[in-house]
């Protein structure tokens, strides 16, 4: 893992540490979770764009596919 440094108000940091302690975790772990979620937003947006583009090539005739149809391998 790589270390990074942030600057924030001392009172804000202490309040965040206190909250993390109450949740039986660390501020570092909370930040790692936030960073992962933040990075995944971009990945999710890209996936939606790809699905939208692929949707242009698929015709369903206006009906939803059944579960079996969705699972069918071609």
Biopython code that builds the backbone (N, CA, C, O; Angstrom):
import numpy as np
from Bio.PDB.StructureBuilder import StructureBuilder

atoms = [
    (1, "UNK", "N", (0.843, -1.180, 0.000)),
    (1, "UNK", "CA", (0.000, 0.000, 0.000)),
    (1, "UNK", "C", (0.885, 1.238, 0.000)),
    (1, "UNK", "O", (2.026, 1.216, 0.461)),
    (2, "UNK", "N", (0.331, 2.296, -0.522)),
    (2, "UNK", "CA", (1.043, 3.559, -0.600)),
    (2, "UNK", "C", (0.472, 4.530, 0.432)),
    (2, "UNK", "O", (-0.744, 4.618, 0.600)),
    (3, "UNK", "N", (1.336, 5.248, 1.111)),
    (3, "UNK", "CA", (0.897, 6.262, 2.076)),
    (3, "UNK", "C", (0.643, 7.580, 1.365)),
    (3, "UNK", "O", (1.358, 7.940, 0.431)),
    (4, "UNK", "N", (-0.384, 8.298, 1.814)),
    (4, "UNK", "CA", (-0.672, 9.636, 1.308)),
    (4, "UNK", "C", (-0.945, 10.549, 2.498)),
    (4, "UNK", "O", (-1.274, 10.079, 3.588)),
    (5, "UNK", "N", (-0.810, 11.828, 2.288)),
    (5, "UNK", "CA", (-1.012, 12.798, 3.358)),
    (5, "UNK", "C", (-2.087, 13.789, 2.951)),
    (5, "UNK", "O", (-2.092, 14.287, 1.825)),
    (6, "UNK", "N", (-3.000, 14.072, 3.874)),
    (6, "UNK", "CA", (-4.042, 15.063, 3.658)),
    (6, "UNK", "C", (-3.954, 16.123, 4.739)),
    (6, "UNK", "O", (-3.447, 15.873, 5.832)),
    (7, "UNK", "N", (-4.439, 17.278, 4.432)),
    (7, "UNK", "CA", (-4.508, 18.361, 5.397)),
    (7, "UNK", "C", (-5.978, 18.668, 5.655)),
    (7, "UNK", "O", (-6.763, 18.834, 4.721)),
    (8, "UNK", "N", (-6.341, 18.743, 6.941)),
    (8, "UNK", "CA", (-7.720, 19.063, 7.306)),
    (8, "UNK", "C", (-7.708, 19.741, 8.669)),
    (8, "UNK", "O", (-6.719, 19.683, 9.401)),
    (9, "UNK", "N", (-8.806, 20.373, 8.990)),
    (9, "UNK", "CA", (-8.948, 21.044, 10.269)),
    (9, "UNK", "C", (-8.750, 20.035, 11.410)),
    (9, "UNK", "O", (-9.299, 18.934, 11.377)),
    (10, "UNK", "N", (-7.973, 20.419, 12.399)),
    (10, "UNK", "CA", (-7.645, 19.537, 13.525)),
    (10, "UNK", "C", (-8.896, 19.048, 14.256)),
    (10, "UNK", "O", (-8.978, 17.879, 14.632)),
    (11, "UNK", "N", (-9.864, 19.937, 14.456)),
    (11, "UNK", "CA", (-11.109, 19.553, 15.130)),
    (11, "UNK", "C", (-11.906, 18.541, 14.311)),
    (11, "UNK", "O", (-12.516, 17.626, 14.867)),
    (12, "UNK", "N", (-11.898, 18.707, 13.002)),
    (12, "UNK", "CA", (-12.593, 17.779, 12.115)),
    (12, "UNK", "C", (-11.945, 16.392, 12.174)),
    (12, "UNK", "O", (-12.635, 15.374, 12.218)),
    (13, "UNK", "N", (-10.629, 16.373, 12.173)),
    (13, "UNK", "CA", (-9.914, 15.090, 12.257)),
    (13, "UNK", "C", (-10.231, 14.391, 13.569)),
    (13, "UNK", "O", (-10.514, 13.193, 13.582)),
    (14, "UNK", "N", (-10.186, 15.126, 14.667)),
    (14, "UNK", "CA", (-10.465, 14.519, 15.975)),
    (14, "UNK", "C", (-11.895, 14.016, 16.052)),
    (14, "UNK", "O", (-12.141, 12.946, 16.609)),
    (15, "UNK", "N", (-12.835, 14.760, 15.509)),
    (15, "UNK", "CA", (-14.237, 14.314, 15.499)),
    (15, "UNK", "C", (-14.385, 13.039, 14.668)),
    (15, "UNK", "O", (-15.125, 12.130, 15.047)),
    (16, "UNK", "N", (-13.687, 12.974, 13.544)),
    (16, "UNK", "CA", (-13.745, 11.786, 12.688)),
    (16, "UNK", "C", (-13.115, 10.590, 13.393)),
    (16, "UNK", "O", (-13.631, 9.476, 13.302)),
    (17, "UNK", "N", (-12.009, 10.809, 14.091)),
    (17, "UNK", "CA", (-11.377, 9.712, 14.855)),
    (17, "UNK", "C", (-12.321, 9.194, 15.941)),
    (17, "UNK", "O", (-12.429, 7.987, 16.155)),
    (18, "UNK", "N", (-12.992, 10.100, 16.609)),
    (18, "UNK", "CA", (-13.938, 9.712, 17.659)),
    (18, "UNK", "C", (-15.069, 8.876, 17.063)),
    (18, "UNK", "O", (-15.460, 7.858, 17.632)),
    (19, "UNK", "N", (-15.584, 9.303, 15.934)),
    (19, "UNK", "CA", (-16.649, 8.549, 15.262)),
    (19, "UNK", "C", (-16.149, 7.158, 14.880)),
    (19, "UNK", "O", (-16.862, 6.171, 15.065)),
    (20, "UNK", "N", (-14.954, 7.077, 14.359)),
    (20, "UNK", "CA", (-14.379, 5.778, 13.980)),
    (20, "UNK", "C", (-14.235, 4.878, 15.209)),
    (20, "UNK", "O", (-14.541, 3.687, 15.143)),
    (21, "UNK", "N", (-13.780, 5.429, 16.307)),
    (21, "UNK", "CA", (-13.660, 4.639, 17.544)),
    (21, "UNK", "C", (-15.017, 4.088, 17.969)),
    (21, "UNK", "O", (-15.124, 2.929, 18.372)),
    (22, "UNK", "N", (-16.041, 4.914, 17.879)),
    (22, "UNK", "CA", (-17.392, 4.461, 18.238)),
    (22, "UNK", "C", (-17.850, 3.322, 17.335)),
    (22, "UNK", "O", (-18.626, 2.464, 17.755)),
    (23, "UNK", "N", (-17.373, 3.315, 16.104)),
    (23, "UNK", "CA", (-17.730, 2.267, 15.148)),
    (23, "UNK", "C", (-16.729, 1.116, 15.187)),
    (23, "UNK", "O", (-16.772, 0.219, 14.344)),
    (24, "UNK", "N", (-15.826, 1.146, 16.172)),
    (24, "UNK", "CA", (-14.808, 0.109, 16.369)),
    (24, "UNK", "C", (-13.964, -0.118, 15.123)),
    (24, "UNK", "O", (-13.738, -1.252, 14.701)),
    (25, "UNK", "N", (-13.513, 0.965, 14.556)),
    (25, "UNK", "CA", (-12.654, 0.925, 13.383)),
    (25, "UNK", "C", (-11.641, 2.057, 13.523)),
    (25, "UNK", "O", (-11.531, 2.674, 14.583)),
    (26, "UNK", "N", (-10.914, 2.321, 12.466)),
    (26, "UNK", "CA", (-9.948, 3.415, 12.486)),
    (26, "UNK", "C", (-10.290, 4.415, 11.400)),
    (26, "UNK", "O", (-10.996, 4.101, 10.442)),
    (27, "UNK", "N", (-9.786, 5.604, 11.564)),
    (27, "UNK", "CA", (-9.982, 6.629, 10.542)),
    (27, "UNK", "C", (-9.332, 6.180, 9.236)),
    (27, "UNK", "O", (-9.866, 6.428, 8.155)),
    (28, "UNK", "N", (-8.199, 5.531, 9.336)),
    (28, "UNK", "CA", (-7.503, 5.022, 8.153)),
    (28, "UNK", "C", (-8.371, 4.016, 7.394)),
    (28, "UNK", "O", (-8.471, 4.083, 6.169)),
    (29, "UNK", "N", (-8.998, 3.085, 8.118)),
    (29, "UNK", "CA", (-9.864, 2.093, 7.475)),
    (29, "UNK", "C", (-11.084, 2.768, 6.849)),
    (29, "UNK", "O", (-11.491, 2.410, 5.744)),
    (30, "UNK", "N", (-11.659, 3.726, 7.537)),
    (30, "UNK", "CA", (-12.800, 4.450, 6.985)),
    (30, "UNK", "C", (-12.417, 5.185, 5.709)),
    (30, "UNK", "O", (-13.180, 5.203, 4.743)),
    (31, "UNK", "N", (-11.240, 5.786, 5.709)),
    (31, "UNK", "CA", (-10.794, 6.488, 4.510)),
    (31, "UNK", "C", (-10.574, 5.510, 3.363)),
    (31, "UNK", "O", (-10.947, 5.804, 2.227)),
    (32, "UNK", "N", (-9.972, 4.344, 3.641)),
    (32, "UNK", "CA", (-9.757, 3.343, 2.586)),
    (32, "UNK", "C", (-11.096, 2.918, 1.970)),
    (32, "UNK", "O", (-11.210, 2.779, 0.752)),
    (33, "UNK", "N", (-12.100, 2.716, 2.820)),
    (33, "UNK", "CA", (-13.423, 2.327, 2.311)),
    (33, "UNK", "C", (-14.019, 3.440, 1.455)),
    (33, "UNK", "O", (-14.579, 3.182, 0.390)),
    (34, "UNK", "N", (-13.894, 4.673, 1.927)),
    (34, "UNK", "CA", (-14.415, 5.804, 1.160)),
    (34, "UNK", "C", (-13.710, 5.906, -0.191)),
    (34, "UNK", "O", (-14.354, 6.120, -1.218)),
    (35, "UNK", "N", (-12.376, 5.752, -0.186)),
    (35, "UNK", "CA", (-11.597, 5.869, -1.410)),
    (35, "UNK", "C", (-12.004, 4.794, -2.425)),
    (35, "UNK", "O", (-12.093, 5.065, -3.623)),
    (36, "UNK", "N", (-12.246, 3.592, -1.942)),
    (36, "UNK", "CA", (-12.678, 2.513, -2.827)),
    (36, "UNK", "C", (-14.042, 2.821, -3.438)),
    (36, "UNK", "O", (-14.239, 2.646, -4.641)),
    (37, "UNK", "N", (-14.983, 3.282, -2.611)),
    (37, "UNK", "CA", (-16.313, 3.637, -3.118)),
    (37, "UNK", "C", (-16.231, 4.783, -4.119)),
    (37, "UNK", "O", (-16.913, 4.774, -5.144)),
    (38, "UNK", "N", (-15.405, 5.752, -3.821)),
    (38, "UNK", "CA", (-15.243, 6.907, -4.699)),
    (38, "UNK", "C", (-14.692, 6.477, -6.055)),
    (38, "UNK", "O", (-15.170, 6.935, -7.093)),
    (39, "UNK", "N", (-13.698, 5.608, -6.051)),
    (39, "UNK", "CA", (-13.107, 5.133, -7.307)),
    (39, "UNK", "C", (-14.093, 4.285, -8.095)),
    (39, "UNK", "O", (-14.094, 4.327, -9.325)),
    (40, "UNK", "N", (-14.929, 3.520, -7.411)),
    (40, "UNK", "CA", (-15.898, 2.654, -8.106)),
    (40, "UNK", "C", (-17.005, 3.435, -8.790)),
    (40, "UNK", "O", (-17.630, 2.927, -9.721)),
    (41, "UNK", "N", (-17.259, 4.658, -8.350)),
    (41, "UNK", "CA", (-18.282, 5.473, -9.014)),
    (41, "UNK", "C", (-17.941, 5.645, -10.487)),
    (41, "UNK", "O", (-18.813, 5.535, -11.349)),
    (42, "UNK", "N", (-16.693, 5.912, -10.767)),
    (42, "UNK", "CA", (-16.255, 6.105, -12.149)),
    (42, "UNK", "C", (-16.385, 4.798, -12.935)),
    (42, "UNK", "O", (-16.826, 4.794, -14.085)),
    (43, "UNK", "N", (-15.994, 3.686, -12.296)),
    (43, "UNK", "CA", (-16.113, 2.393, -12.957)),
    (43, "UNK", "C", (-17.571, 2.069, -13.264)),
    (43, "UNK", "O", (-17.888, 1.564, -14.340)),
    (44, "UNK", "N", (-18.452, 2.361, -12.319)),
    (44, "UNK", "CA", (-19.876, 2.090, -12.520)),
    (44, "UNK", "C", (-20.434, 2.956, -13.637)),
    (44, "UNK", "O", (-21.228, 2.484, -14.451)),
    (45, "UNK", "N", (-20.028, 4.216, -13.681)),
    (45, "UNK", "CA", (-20.500, 5.112, -14.742)),
    (45, "UNK", "C", (-20.047, 4.612, -16.105)),
    (45, "UNK", "O", (-20.807, 4.656, -17.072)),
    (46, "UNK", "N", (-18.822, 4.141, -16.180)),
    (46, "UNK", "CA", (-18.315, 3.601, -17.452)),
    (46, "UNK", "C", (-19.083, 2.353, -17.854)),
    (46, "UNK", "O", (-19.385, 2.168, -19.033)),
    (47, "UNK", "N", (-19.401, 1.499, -16.895)),
    (47, "UNK", "CA", (-20.152, 0.280, -17.195)),
    (47, "UNK", "C", (-21.538, 0.624, -17.732)),
    (47, "UNK", "O", (-22.019, -0.019, -18.666)),
    (48, "UNK", "N", (-22.176, 1.625, -17.152)),
    (48, "UNK", "CA", (-23.495, 2.057, -17.630)),
    (48, "UNK", "C", (-23.389, 2.580, -19.063)),
    (48, "UNK", "O", (-24.257, 2.300, -19.890)),
    (49, "UNK", "N", (-22.341, 3.331, -19.357)),
    (49, "UNK", "CA", (-22.141, 3.843, -20.715)),
    (49, "UNK", "C", (-21.996, 2.697, -21.707)),
    (49, "UNK", "O", (-22.571, 2.735, -22.794)),
    (50, "UNK", "N", (-21.229, 1.682, -21.334)),
    (50, "UNK", "CA", (-21.037, 0.525, -22.215)),
    (50, "UNK", "C", (-22.368, -0.189, -22.436)),
    (50, "UNK", "O", (-22.695, -0.557, -23.564)),
    (51, "UNK", "N", (-23.132, -0.384, -21.371)),
    (51, "UNK", "CA", (-24.424, -1.058, -21.507)),
    (51, "UNK", "C", (-25.377, -0.250, -22.393)),
    (51, "UNK", "O", (-26.122, -0.814, -23.194)),
    (52, "UNK", "N", (-25.343, 1.059, -22.241)),
    (52, "UNK", "CA", (-26.186, 1.908, -23.092)),
    (52, "UNK", "C", (-25.795, 1.767, -24.551)),
    (52, "UNK", "O", (-26.653, 1.666, -25.428)),
    (53, "UNK", "N", (-24.481, 1.760, -24.807)),
    (53, "UNK", "CA", (-24.025, 1.613, -26.199)),
    (53, "UNK", "C", (-24.391, 0.252, -26.755)),
    (53, "UNK", "O", (-24.807, 0.145, -27.909)),
    (54, "UNK", "N", (-24.242, -0.790, -25.950)),
    (54, "UNK", "CA", (-24.599, -2.139, -26.411)),
    (54, "UNK", "C", (-26.098, -2.256, -26.646)),
    (54, "UNK", "O", (-26.537, -2.983, -27.537)),
    (55, "UNK", "N", (-26.876, -1.542, -25.850)),
    (55, "UNK", "CA", (-28.328, -1.578, -25.988)),
    (55, "UNK", "C", (-28.803, -1.101, -27.350)),
    (55, "UNK", "O", (-29.906, -1.443, -27.776)),
    (56, "UNK", "N", (-27.996, -0.328, -28.028)),
    (56, "UNK", "CA", (-28.351, 0.148, -29.365)),
    (56, "UNK", "C", (-28.379, -0.998, -30.374)),
    (56, "UNK", "O", (-29.019, -0.894, -31.421)),
    (57, "UNK", "N", (-27.688, -2.084, -30.057)),
    (57, "UNK", "CA", (-27.569, -3.203, -30.997)),
    (57, "UNK", "C", (-28.498, -4.360, -30.657)),
    (57, "UNK", "O", (-28.492, -5.384, -31.341)),
    (58, "UNK", "N", (-29.294, -4.203, -29.607)),
    (58, "UNK", "CA", (-30.171, -5.280, -29.159)),
    (58, "UNK", "C", (-31.622, -4.826, -29.305)),
    (58, "UNK", "O", (-32.007, -3.759, -28.827)),
    (59, "UNK", "N", (-32.416, -5.658, -29.976)),
    (59, "UNK", "CA", (-33.833, -5.356, -30.130)),
    (59, "UNK", "C", (-34.632, -6.355, -29.314)),
    (59, "UNK", "O", (-34.505, -7.561, -29.523)),
    (60, "UNK", "N", (-35.449, -5.878, -28.394)),
    (60, "UNK", "CA", (-36.261, -6.771, -27.574)),
    (60, "UNK", "C", (-37.723, -6.740, -27.997)),
    (60, "UNK", "O", (-38.530, -7.524, -27.498)),
    (61, "UNK", "N", (-38.061, -5.860, -28.892)),
    (61, "UNK", "CA", (-39.452, -5.747, -29.311)),
    (61, "UNK", "C", (-40.329, -5.168, -28.213)),
    (61, "UNK", "O", (-41.553, -5.292, -28.268)),
    (62, "UNK", "N", (-39.727, -4.546, -27.231)),
    (62, "UNK", "CA", (-40.476, -3.914, -26.167)),
    (62, "UNK", "C", (-40.822, -4.821, -25.000)),
    (62, "UNK", "O", (-41.409, -4.363, -24.020)),
    (63, "UNK", "N", (-40.473, -6.097, -25.085)),
    (63, "UNK", "CA", (-40.784, -6.986, -23.968)),
    (63, "UNK", "C", (-39.509, -7.297, -23.197)),
    (63, "UNK", "O", (-38.411, -7.284, -23.754)),
    (64, "UNK", "N", (-39.670, -7.570, -21.933)),
    (64, "UNK", "CA", (-38.541, -7.921, -21.080)),
    (64, "UNK", "C", (-38.190, -9.390, -21.281)),
    (64, "UNK", "O", (-39.072, -10.228, -21.464)),
    (65, "UNK", "N", (-36.919, -9.687, -21.245)),
    (65, "UNK", "CA", (-36.481, -11.072, -21.368)),
    (65, "UNK", "C", (-36.812, -11.824, -20.088)),
    (65, "UNK", "O", (-36.825, -11.249, -19.000)),
    (66, "UNK", "N", (-37.079, -13.121, -20.235)),
    (66, "UNK", "CA", (-37.337, -13.940, -19.047)),
    (66, "UNK", "C", (-36.017, -14.281, -18.381)),
    (66, "UNK", "O", (-34.949, -14.104, -18.969)),
    (67, "UNK", "N", (-36.095, -14.766, -17.161)),
    (67, "UNK", "CA", (-34.888, -15.161, -16.430)),
    (67, "UNK", "C", (-34.138, -16.253, -17.194)),
    (67, "UNK", "O", (-32.911, -16.217, -17.288)),
    (68, "UNK", "N", (-34.871, -17.217, -17.734)),
    (68, "UNK", "CA", (-34.240, -18.293, -18.509)),
    (68, "UNK", "C", (-33.538, -17.761, -19.748)),
    (68, "UNK", "O", (-32.444, -18.209, -20.091)),
    (69, "UNK", "N", (-34.176, -16.798, -20.422)),
    (69, "UNK", "CA", (-33.553, -16.202, -21.607)),
    (69, "UNK", "C", (-32.289, -15.462, -21.249)),
    (69, "UNK", "O", (-31.308, -15.513, -21.991)),
    (70, "UNK", "N", (-32.296, -14.779, -20.129)),
    (70, "UNK", "CA", (-31.112, -14.034, -19.714)),
    (70, "UNK", "C", (-29.961, -14.976, -19.352)),
    (70, "UNK", "O", (-28.793, -14.634, -19.534)),
    (71, "UNK", "N", (-30.298, -16.160, -18.840)),
    (71, "UNK", "CA", (-29.282, -17.127, -18.428)),
    (71, "UNK", "C", (-28.791, -18.012, -19.567)),
    (71, "UNK", "O", (-27.761, -18.676, -19.445)),
    (72, "UNK", "N", (-29.529, -18.018, -20.670)),
    (72, "UNK", "CA", (-29.210, -18.890, -21.806)),
    (72, "UNK", "C", (-27.858, -18.538, -22.409)),
    (72, "UNK", "O", (-27.549, -17.367, -22.628)),
    (73, "UNK", "N", (-27.069, -19.548, -22.671)),
    (73, "UNK", "CA", (-25.763, -19.340, -23.306)),
    (73, "UNK", "C", (-25.904, -19.594, -24.806)),
    (73, "UNK", "O", (-26.548, -20.554, -25.230)),
    (74, "UNK", "N", (-25.306, -18.739, -25.580)),
    (74, "UNK", "CA", (-25.433, -18.880, -27.046)),
    (74, "UNK", "C", (-24.112, -19.195, -27.649)),
    (74, "UNK", "O", (-24.011, -19.350, -28.866)),
]
sb = StructureBuilder()
sb.init_structure("model")
sb.init_model(0)
sb.init_chain("A")
sb.init_seg("    ")
for serial, (resi, resn, name, xyz) in enumerate(atoms, 1):
    if name == "N":
        sb.init_residue(resn, " ", resi, " ")
    sb.init_atom(name, np.array(xyz, "f"), 0.0, 1.0, " ", f" {name:<3s}", serial, name[0])
structure = sb.get_structure()
